Amino acid sequence: MRKQSLIKGTLILGASGIVAKAMGILFRWPLIMLIGDEGVGYYQMSYPLYTFFIAIASGVPIAISKMVSERNAVGDKSGAVQVLRNAVFLMIILGGGFSAFLFIFSKQLVDIFRWNEKSYYSLVAISFAPFIISIMTCIRGFFQGMQNMYPTAVSQIIEQFGRVCIGVGLAYLLLPKGIEYSAGGAAFGAAAGGLLAGTYLIIKYFKSRNDFTIIKAKRDKNILGKLLHIAIPISLGATASSIMGLLDSLLVPTNLYKAGFNSAQVATLFGQLTGKAMVLVSVPLTLSMALCMSLVPVISEANIKGKRDEVISRVNTAVRLSWVIAMPCFLGLYFMAPQILGLIFPGHADGYKILQLLSFTIPFIITSQASTSILQGVGKIYIPVFNLGLGCLVKVIITYSLVRMPQINIYGAALGSIGGYITASMLNMSAMKRSLKVKINYYDVLIKPAFAAILMIISVVFIYMYVYNYTVSNGISTLLAIGIGGIIYIILIIVFGVFKYSYVRSKFFKK
């Protein structure tokens, strides 16, 4: 089975993730055209419950990746197969139970969270997704543990393709019945996309199993216990992060009412926060998540073999790559927010100030994600849980205090996210340096990427203004500015020596 290095695996997953995110934004565009910010608000109110399940279940594929990588490192391929089988059994129970819970208690959940009653249809539609997604993520975790990122990359694109085509198609067909039914049709796309991607992964597994199985896998009764021992704290950490989104669904609409906004205004503001700003902020996080998925198995492999120098080297590479990703994305979304929203949502570009403020979370989210994966890879799985919990507490205090103020309103949720992720990321970095006794060269890791990103954004703004004066087209100007800016940034990263070309070339083409 093909095996990739850290950088190559990150690039594969990052590229597929960007394509998937682009398709996801493509999904938002016709959706907003069809049902507007209000309809997207109904869709988004139920969506955090789905992402909450994904967070609860997220520890299992990461645990699979870690355990499969460790067994593969010592040549125990039959043990790797047993890990997958036990994980699938566990996730069928977990995913099926959560799907049933959402479906049966949809009305009660809408009442408990004080959502608009029209969000009920989206919640029912999305309730089918957890069961399907839970099986799919197990197989993804297995391939990641084998350090083969191609199946995960392809499945991400297939999943998003199904979600866009089927979700938008149902939204269009159901629109005559009302925007709430249309939003429900869009929500069902999550289940449809998961079904298509899961089918591909199952076929891929059975076609490839001769590469990593033996005639009869050894039975290990302790696998499920070990899997849960690793997965539960990781899931708790991911849940704490996802709870930030769930807390927005719980706290923001309620406190916007208290700030004096009516039902339609609340749905619109919430749609701008979660359906526009958070979606765009999540695009660069796709790259950081690709890094994290590649990082856990390679750190685990080096750690179980006792190769401390290799662990430290990969930690430094991961932290540096995190900031190389974070800085241009943060500056790009901040300075180009109106133009980007105008490009993606023509005629519906309201909410750019929310996007500008929320973009400040990007460096801290990426730092938190990378440091969490590093700590998980070396077995420090409880520390990130505690740190993310403290971050959630900070998020709650700030959001609850500020959103109810009429002059701050929805911006209080963005400020709460900034405070929460600053807390979690700083605590994680401190714990990582203390646990691994590693020194971070901040000049190479932070200053050089920041300087390159500043020069890049100056170029982007200048190019946009120059092209716009000639074309009077926001779309052409924005695409050209971002495309050329990306090329300039890559060149500057190499020129400044953040990553040497020879180093990247050797790692990318490493077998």
C-alpha positions as CSV (number, residue, x, y, z in Angstrom):
1,M,0.0,0.0,0.0
2,R,1.3,3.5,-0.9
3,K,2.6,5.5,2.0
4,Q,3.2,9.2,2.1
5,S,5.5,11.6,4.1
6,L,4.0,14.2,6.4
7,I,4.2,17.0,3.9
8,K,3.0,14.9,1.0
9,G,0.1,13.5,3.0
10,T,-0.8,17.0,4.0
11,L,-0.7,18.3,0.5
12,I,-2.9,15.4,-0.8
13,L,-5.5,15.9,1.9
14,G,-5.2,19.7,1.7
15,A,-5.8,19.8,-2.0
16,S,-8.8,17.5,-1.8
17,G,-10.1,19.4,1.2
18,I,-9.9,22.7,-0.7
19,V,-11.7,21.2,-3.6
20,A,-14.4,19.8,-1.3
21,K,-14.7,23.2,0.5
22,A,-15.0,25.0,-2.8
23,M,-17.8,22.6,-3.7
24,G,-19.4,23.3,-0.3
25,I,-19.3,27.0,-1.0
26,L,-20.8,26.3,-4.4
27,F,-23.5,24.5,-2.4
28,R,-24.1,27.7,-0.3
29,W,-24.4,30.0,-3.3
30,P,-27.5,28.5,-4.9
31,L,-28.9,27.8,-1.4
32,I,-28.7,31.4,-0.5
33,M,-30.1,32.4,-3.9
34,L,-33.0,30.0,-3.3
35,I,-33.9,30.6,0.4
36,G,-31.9,33.7,1.5
37,D,-30.1,34.3,4.8
38,E,-33.3,33.5,6.7
39,G,-33.6,30.0,5.2
40,V,-29.9,29.3,5.7
41,G,-30.5,30.3,9.3
42,Y,-33.1,27.5,9.7
43,Y,-30.6,25.1,8.0
44,Q,-27.7,26.2,10.3
45,M,-29.7,26.0,13.5
46,S,-29.9,22.2,13.3
47,Y,-26.5,21.7,11.7
48,P,-24.4,22.1,14.9
49,L,-26.1,19.0,16.4
50,Y,-24.8,17.0,13.4
51,T,-21.3,18.5,13.8
52,F,-21.6,17.8,17.6
53,F,-22.0,14.1,16.7
54,I,-19.1,14.3,14.3
55,A,-17.0,15.7,17.2
56,I,-18.2,13.0,19.6
57,A,-17.3,10.3,17.1
58,S,-14.1,12.0,15.9
59,G,-12.0,10.3,18.5
60,V,-12.6,6.9,16.9
61,P,-11.1,7.5,13.5
62,I,-8.1,9.3,15.1
63,A,-7.7,6.4,17.5
64,I,-7.9,4.0,14.6
65,S,-5.3,6.0,12.8
66,K,-3.0,5.9,15.8
67,M,-3.5,2.2,16.6
68,V,-3.2,1.1,13.0
69,S,0.0,3.1,12.5
70,E,1.5,1.6,15.7
71,R,0.6,-1.9,14.6
72,N,1.8,-1.4,11.1
73,A,5.1,0.0,12.4
74,V,5.9,-3.3,14.1
75,G,4.6,-5.4,11.2
76,D,1.3,-6.5,12.9
77,K,-1.0,-6.0,9.9
78,S,-3.6,-8.5,11.2
79,G,-3.9,-6.4,14.3
80,A,-4.5,-3.4,12.2
81,V,-7.4,-5.2,10.5
82,Q,-8.9,-6.2,13.9
83,V,-8.7,-2.5,15.0
84,L,-10.9,-1.6,12.0
85,R,-13.4,-4.4,12.6
86,N,-13.9,-3.4,16.3
87,A,-14.2,0.2,15.4
88,V,-16.9,-0.4,12.8
89,F,-18.9,-2.4,15.3
90,L,-18.6,0.4,17.9
91,M,-19.5,3.2,15.4
92,I,-22.6,1.3,14.1
93,I,-24.0,1.4,17.6
94,L,-23.0,5.0,18.3
95,G,-24.0,6.4,14.9
96,G,-27.3,4.5,14.8
97,G,-28.2,5.5,18.3
98,F,-27.6,9.2,17.6
99,S,-29.5,9.1,14.3
100,A,-32.5,7.5,16.1
101,F,-32.3,10.1,18.9
102,L,-32.3,13.1,16.5
103,F,-35.2,11.6,14.5
104,I,-37.4,10.7,17.4
105,F,-36.9,13.8,19.5
106,S,-36.6,16.4,16.8
107,K,-39.6,18.5,18.0
108,Q,-38.5,18.4,21.6
109,L,-34.9,19.5,20.7
110,V,-36.3,22.5,18.7
111,D,-38.3,23.5,21.8
112,I,-35.4,23.0,24.2
113,F,-33.0,25.1,22.1
114,R,-35.7,27.7,21.4
115,W,-35.1,27.5,17.7
116,N,-37.6,28.7,15.1
117,E,-40.2,25.9,14.6
118,K,-39.3,26.0,10.9
119,S,-35.9,24.5,11.6
120,Y,-37.6,21.2,12.5
121,Y,-37.5,19.9,8.9
122,S,-33.8,20.5,8.7
123,L,-33.2,18.6,11.9
124,V,-35.3,15.6,10.8
125,A,-33.5,15.5,7.4
126,I,-30.0,15.7,8.9
127,S,-30.8,13.0,11.5
128,F,-30.0,10.3,8.9
129,A,-26.4,11.4,8.4
130,P,-24.7,10.3,11.7
131,F,-25.2,6.6,11.1
132,I,-23.9,6.8,7.5
133,I,-21.0,9.1,8.4
134,S,-19.9,7.0,11.4
135,I,-19.0,3.9,9.2
136,M,-17.3,6.1,6.6
137,T,-15.0,7.7,9.1
138,C,-13.8,4.3,10.4
139,I,-12.5,3.3,6.9
140,R,-10.9,6.8,6.5
141,G,-9.1,6.4,9.8
142,F,-7.8,3.0,8.7
143,F,-6.3,4.3,5.5
144,Q,-4.8,7.3,7.4
145,G,-3.2,4.9,9.9
146,M,-1.6,3.1,6.9
147,Q,-0.3,6.6,5.9
148,N,-2.2,6.3,2.6
149,M,-4.2,9.6,2.2
150,Y,-5.5,9.0,-1.3
151,P,-8.7,7.1,-0.3
152,T,-9.6,9.8,2.2
153,A,-8.9,12.6,-0.3
154,V,-11.1,11.0,-3.0
155,S,-13.9,10.2,-0.6
156,Q,-14.0,13.9,0.6
157,I,-14.6,15.0,-2.9
158,I,-17.2,12.3,-3.6
159,E,-19.0,13.2,-0.3
160,Q,-19.2,16.9,-1.1
161,F,-20.2,16.2,-4.7
162,G,-23.2,14.1,-3.5
163,R,-24.1,16.7,-0.9
164,V,-24.1,19.6,-3.4
165,C,-26.0,17.8,-6.2
166,I,-28.6,16.0,-4.1
167,G,-28.9,18.8,-1.4
168,V,-29.4,21.6,-3.9
169,G,-31.6,19.4,-6.1
170,L,-33.9,18.7,-3.2
171,A,-33.9,22.3,-2.0
172,Y,-35.0,23.4,-5.5
173,L,-37.7,20.7,-5.7
174,L,-39.1,21.5,-2.3
175,L,-39.0,25.3,-2.5
176,P,-42.7,25.6,-3.6
177,K,-43.7,24.0,-0.3
178,G,-41.8,26.7,1.6
179,I,-38.3,27.7,2.6
180,E,-38.4,25.5,5.7
181,Y,-39.0,22.4,3.5
182,S,-36.3,23.6,1.1
183,A,-33.8,24.0,3.9
184,G,-34.7,20.4,5.0
185,G,-34.0,19.1,1.5
186,A,-30.6,20.8,1.6
187,A,-29.8,19.2,5.0
188,F,-30.5,15.8,3.7
189,G,-27.6,16.2,1.3
190,A,-25.2,15.4,4.2
191,A,-26.6,11.9,4.4
192,A,-26.6,11.4,0.6
193,G,-23.0,12.6,0.3
194,G,-21.9,10.3,3.1
195,L,-23.6,7.3,1.5
196,L,-21.8,7.9,-1.8
197,A,-18.4,8.4,-0.1
198,G,-18.9,5.4,2.2
199,T,-19.7,3.2,-0.8
200,Y,-16.5,4.2,-2.5
201,L,-14.4,3.6,0.6
202,I,-15.9,0.1,1.2
203,I,-15.1,-0.9,-2.4
204,K,-11.6,0.6,-2.1
205,Y,-11.0,-1.4,1.1
206,F,-12.0,-4.7,-0.3
207,K,-10.0,-4.1,-3.5
208,S,-6.9,-3.2,-1.4
209,R,-7.1,-5.6,1.5
210,N,-4.7,-8.1,-0.1
211,D,-2.0,-5.5,0.5
212,F,-2.5,-5.4,4.3
213,T,-4.3,-8.5,5.4
214,I,-3.4,-12.1,6.0
215,I,-5.7,-15.2,5.7
216,K,-6.9,-15.0,9.3
217,A,-6.5,-12.0,11.5
218,K,-5.5,-12.6,15.1
219,R,-8.1,-12.0,17.7
220,D,-7.4,-9.5,20.4
221,K,-10.1,-9.0,23.0
222,N,-8.4,-5.9,24.4
223,I,-8.6,-3.9,21.1
224,L,-12.0,-2.4,21.8
225,G,-10.9,-1.3,25.3
226,K,-7.7,0.2,23.9
227,L,-9.7,1.9,21.2
228,L,-12.0,3.5,23.7
229,H,-9.2,4.5,26.0
230,I,-7.7,6.6,23.2
231,A,-10.9,7.7,21.5
232,I,-12.8,9.0,24.5
233,P,-10.4,11.8,25.6
234,I,-9.8,12.7,21.9
235,S,-13.6,12.9,21.4
236,L,-14.1,14.9,24.5
237,G,-11.5,17.4,23.2
238,A,-13.1,17.6,19.8
239,T,-16.5,17.8,21.4
240,A,-15.3,20.7,23.5
241,S,-14.3,22.4,20.3
242,S,-17.6,21.5,18.6
243,I,-19.5,22.7,21.6
244,M,-18.3,26.2,20.7
245,G,-20.5,26.0,17.6
246,L,-23.3,24.3,19.5
247,L,-23.1,27.1,22.2
248,D,-23.6,29.6,19.4
249,S,-26.8,27.8,18.4
250,L,-28.0,27.9,22.0
251,L,-26.7,31.3,23.2
252,V,-26.7,33.5,20.2
253,P,-30.4,33.4,19.1
254,T,-31.7,33.6,22.7
255,N,-29.5,36.6,23.5
256,L,-30.2,38.3,20.2
257,Y,-33.9,38.3,21.2
258,K,-32.9,39.9,24.4
259,A,-31.0,42.5,22.5
260,G,-34.3,43.5,20.8
261,F,-34.1,41.7,17.4
262,N,-37.2,40.0,16.0
263,S,-37.4,36.4,14.7
264,A,-36.5,37.1,11.1
265,Q,-33.6,39.4,12.1
266,V,-32.2,36.8,14.5
267,A,-32.3,34.1,11.7
268,T,-30.7,36.5,9.3
269,L,-27.8,37.5,11.6
270,F,-27.3,33.9,12.7
271,G,-27.2,32.8,9.0
272,Q,-24.6,35.5,8.3
273,L,-22.4,34.2,11.1
274,T,-22.7,30.5,10.6
275,G,-23.8,30.2,6.9
276,K,-21.3,32.7,5.6
277,A,-18.5,33.8,7.9
278,M,-17.9,30.4,9.6
279,V,-18.1,28.6,6.2
280,L,-15.4,30.8,4.8
281,V,-13.2,30.6,7.9
282,S,-13.5,26.8,7.7
283,V,-11.8,26.8,4.2
284,P,-8.2,27.4,5.5
285,L,-9.0,25.1,8.4
286,T,-9.3,22.3,5.8
287,L,-5.6,22.6,5.2
288,S,-4.8,22.5,8.9
289,M,-7.1,19.5,9.4
290,A,-5.2,17.8,6.5
291,L,-2.0,18.5,8.5
292,C,-3.5,17.0,11.7
293,M,-4.8,13.8,9.9
294,S,-1.3,13.3,8.5
295,L,0.4,14.2,11.8
296,V,-1.1,11.7,14.2
297,P,0.1,8.5,12.4
298,V,3.6,9.8,11.6
299,I,4.1,11.1,15.2
300,S,2.7,7.9,16.6
301,E,5.0,5.8,14.4
302,A,8.1,7.7,15.4
303,N,7.1,7.7,19.0
304,I,6.5,4.0,19.3
305,K,9.9,3.3,17.7
306,G,11.5,5.6,20.2
307,K,12.9,8.0,17.6
308,R,12.9,11.2,19.7
309,D,14.9,13.2,17.2
310,E,12.4,12.3,14.5
311,V,9.5,13.3,16.7
312,I,11.0,16.7,17.4
313,S,11.8,17.2,13.8
314,R,8.2,16.5,12.8
315,V,6.8,18.7,15.6
316,N,8.9,21.6,14.3
317,T,7.8,21.0,10.7
318,A,4.1,20.8,11.8
319,V,4.2,24.0,13.8
320,R,6.0,25.9,11.0
321,L,3.5,24.6,8.4
322,S,0.6,25.7,10.7
323,W,1.7,29.3,10.6
324,V,2.5,29.2,6.9
325,I,-1.1,28.2,6.4
326,A,-2.6,30.5,9.0
327,M,-1.1,33.9,8.3
328,P,-2.1,34.5,4.6
329,C,-5.6,33.1,5.2
330,F,-6.2,35.4,8.2
331,L,-5.0,38.5,6.3
332,G,-6.7,37.5,3.1
333,L,-10.1,37.1,4.7
334,Y,-9.7,40.2,6.8
335,F,-8.7,42.6,4.0
336,M,-10.7,41.0,1.2
337,A,-13.9,40.1,3.1
338,P,-16.3,42.3,1.1
339,Q,-14.8,41.3,-2.2
340,I,-14.8,37.5,-1.3
341,L,-18.4,37.6,-0.1
342,G,-19.4,39.6,-3.2
343,L,-17.8,37.0,-5.4
344,I,-19.4,34.0,-3.7
345,F,-22.8,35.4,-2.9
346,P,-23.6,38.1,-5.5
347,G,-26.2,40.4,-4.2
348,H,-26.1,38.8,-0.8
349,A,-22.7,40.0,0.5
350,D,-24.1,41.3,3.9
351,G,-22.1,40.3,6.9
352,Y,-18.6,41.0,5.8
353,K,-17.7,42.7,9.1
354,I,-18.6,39.5,10.9
355,L,-16.2,37.7,8.6
356,Q,-13.5,40.2,9.2
357,L,-13.7,39.8,13.0
358,L,-14.0,36.0,12.9
359,S,-10.9,35.8,10.7
360,F,-8.8,36.6,13.8
361,T,-9.6,33.1,15.1
362,I,-7.8,31.4,12.2
363,P,-4.2,31.4,13.6
364,F,-5.4,30.3,17.0
365,I,-7.7,27.5,15.7
366,I,-4.9,26.1,13.5
367,T,-2.3,26.3,16.3
368,S,-4.8,24.6,18.7
369,Q,-5.5,21.8,16.1
370,A,-1.8,21.1,15.3
371,S,-0.7,21.1,19.0
372,T,-3.6,18.9,19.9
373,S,-2.6,16.3,17.2
374,I,1.0,16.4,18.4
375,L,0.1,15.8,22.0
376,Q,-2.3,13.0,20.9
377,G,0.5,11.4,18.8
378,V,2.8,11.2,21.8
379,G,0.1,9.9,24.1
380,K,-0.7,13.1,26.0
381,I,-4.4,12.7,25.1
382,Y,-6.0,14.3,28.2
383,I,-4.1,17.6,28.2
384,P,-5.8,19.1,25.1
385,V,-9.2,18.1,26.5
386,F,-8.7,20.2,29.6
387,N,-7.3,23.1,27.6
388,L,-10.2,23.1,25.2
389,G,-12.6,22.9,28.1
390,L,-11.1,26.1,29.5
391,G,-11.4,27.7,26.0
392,C,-15.1,26.8,25.9
393,L,-15.6,28.4,29.3
394,V,-14.0,31.6,28.1
395,K,-16.2,31.4,24.9
396,V,-19.4,31.1,27.0
397,I,-18.6,34.0,29.3
398,I,-17.7,36.4,26.5
399,T,-20.6,35.3,24.2
400,Y,-23.3,35.4,26.9
401,S,-22.1,38.8,28.1
402,L,-21.7,40.6,24.8
403,V,-24.4,39.2,22.4
404,R,-27.2,40.6,24.5
405,M,-25.8,44.1,24.2
406,P,-27.7,45.8,21.3
407,Q,-24.6,47.7,20.2
408,I,-22.4,44.5,20.0
409,N,-25.1,41.8,19.2
410,I,-23.8,39.1,16.8
411,Y,-20.2,40.3,17.0
412,G,-20.1,39.1,20.6
413,A,-20.2,35.5,19.3
414,A,-17.1,36.2,17.1
415,L,-15.3,37.8,20.0
416,G,-16.2,34.8,22.2
417,S,-14.6,32.5,19.7
418,I,-11.5,34.5,19.5
419,G,-11.1,34.5,23.3
420,G,-11.8,30.8,23.5
421,Y,-9.3,29.7,20.9
422,I,-6.6,32.0,22.1
423,T,-6.9,30.3,25.5
424,A,-6.9,26.8,24.1
425,S,-4.0,27.4,21.7
426,M,-1.7,29.1,24.2
427,L,-2.2,26.4,26.8
428,N,-1.6,23.7,24.3
429,M,1.6,25.2,23.1
430,S,2.8,25.6,26.6
431,A,2.0,22.0,27.4
432,M,3.7,20.8,24.2
433,K,6.9,22.6,24.9
434,R,6.9,21.4,28.5
435,S,6.1,17.7,27.6
436,L,8.5,17.3,24.7
437,K,11.2,19.7,25.8
438,V,11.1,21.2,22.4
439,K,12.2,24.8,21.6
440,I,10.3,26.7,18.9
441,N,12.3,29.1,16.7
442,Y,9.6,31.9,16.6
443,Y,11.6,33.9,14.0
444,D,11.4,31.1,11.5
445,V,8.0,29.8,12.6
446,L,6.1,33.1,13.0
447,I,8.0,36.2,11.9
448,K,9.1,35.0,8.5
449,P,5.6,33.7,7.5
450,A,4.0,36.9,8.9
451,F,6.3,39.1,6.9
452,A,5.7,37.1,3.7
453,A,1.9,37.2,4.3
454,I,2.0,41.0,4.8
455,L,3.9,41.5,1.5
456,M,1.4,39.1,-0.1
457,I,-1.7,40.9,1.0
458,I,-0.3,44.3,0.0
459,S,0.2,42.8,-3.5
460,V,-3.3,41.3,-3.5
461,V,-5.0,44.6,-2.6
462,F,-2.9,46.5,-5.2
463,I,-3.7,43.9,-7.9
464,Y,-7.4,43.9,-7.1
465,M,-7.6,47.7,-7.3
466,Y,-5.6,47.8,-10.6
467,V,-7.6,45.1,-12.3
468,Y,-11.0,46.5,-11.0
469,N,-10.2,49.9,-12.5
470,Y,-9.9,48.2,-15.9
471,T,-12.6,45.6,-15.7
472,V,-15.1,47.0,-13.2
473,S,-15.7,43.3,-12.3
474,N,-15.4,42.2,-8.7
475,G,-15.3,38.5,-9.7
476,I,-12.5,38.8,-12.2
477,S,-10.5,41.2,-9.9
478,T,-10.9,39.0,-6.8
479,L,-10.0,35.8,-8.5
480,L,-6.9,37.3,-10.2
481,A,-5.7,39.0,-7.1
482,I,-6.1,35.9,-4.9
483,G,-4.5,33.6,-7.5
484,I,-1.5,35.9,-8.1
485,G,-1.2,36.5,-4.4
486,G,-1.0,32.8,-3.7
487,I,1.9,32.4,-6.2
488,I,3.7,35.4,-4.7
489,Y,3.3,33.9,-1.2
490,I,4.8,30.6,-2.2
491,I,7.8,32.3,-3.8
492,L,8.3,34.5,-0.7
493,I,8.1,31.5,1.6
494,I,11.0,29.9,-0.4
495,V,12.9,33.1,-0.7
496,F,12.8,33.8,3.0
497,G,13.9,30.2,3.7
498,V,10.8,29.2,5.7
499,F,10.8,26.0,3.7
500,K,13.7,25.3,1.3
501,Y,12.7,24.1,-2.1
502,S,15.0,21.1,-1.9
503,Y,13.5,20.1,1.4
504,V,9.9,20.3,0.1
505,R,10.8,18.5,-3.0
506,S,12.5,15.7,-1.1
507,K,9.6,15.3,1.3
508,F,6.9,15.5,-1.4
509,F,8.5,12.8,-3.6
510,K,9.5,10.6,-0.7
511,K,8.2,7.1,-1.2
